[in-house]
């Protein structure tokens, strides 16, 4: 009888049905999404009641700009992967879907963005990207995200200075909080991903079961963190910061696309408003939602957006309608797609044969 090769044995073993953490996690997410929607059904019901009143053309335009935000995220990763020599490792369409999955996990599993970014690290590793590169891709995208918010917080200060609006004196502290808050988040991300902290976590993973479980799941580095070839995000920022300019532009465009979504919704209800006013209100809302502990900033985001656009002389009822419709397009609508793509990736990942 002919002996099977190692590769055939590997395929045979891999094909055996086995208990999968990912499958259990998927069904837990499905239950969580169902409960999440049930508890917030009032918002969805309100959206449906206002849907009949909006101009369909502007609603479609608002939907298109929301889809574009995920296209820009895919372009960020595509550019960074090209820099790391992994240009064709993942298709742009799969990057687009992975961006939606990351958004879904970030908002349904509130862990300060760790759940979404952790999934991206796992996603890139499953497609045979170098482990250190997978880690850098997720962290560098996060850094450009916060820096783009910092840029808009500075814009907000100048906008408030040259505009005469209600609550102007109150809004200045909010904008300043945003500037320092986003700087703090940049420093925090760089600190937590430094080589020293990672080396500490690696040591802890050998003794602490909780840390060890997540460390094994991420499986970030090729060998040990003492390996001289491993590059931390801080070292990348120090030596190759020019390669973050284009991803930063994409992050800024994402912000503009979100603001355009709100602008188109206002147009859909025949209300004319200055784009810079829309942008300023959105920046203020993002700053307040940054301190929210609820999934996706629920309640905090809606309350802040309603308050700030009302301060910019938008009728209260219209501000409420636009807020609810924006949240449906930007928050609620992507959730089921995120769950669907997560399931799709999880099935395809099970068929990927690990390379030695």
Buried (B, 14 or more C-beta within 10 A) or exposed (E): EEEEEEEEEBEEEEEEEEEEEBBEBBEEBEEBBEEBBEEBEEBBEBBEEBEEEBBEEBBEBBBEBBBBBBBBBBBBBBBBBEBBEBEEBBEEEBBBBBBBBBBBBBBBBBEEBBBBBBBBBBBBBBBBBBBBBBBBBBBBBBBBBBBBBBBBBBBBBEBBEEBEBEBEEEBBEBBBBBBEBBBEBBEEBBEEBBBEBBBEBBEEBEEEEEBBEEBEEBEBBEEEBEEEEBBBBBEBBEEEEEBBEBBBBBBBBBBBBBBBBBBBBBBBBEBEBEEEBBBBBBBBBBBBBBEBEEBBBBEBBBBBBBBBBBBBEBEEEBBBBBBBBBBBBBBBBBBEBBBBBBBEBBEEBBEEEEEE
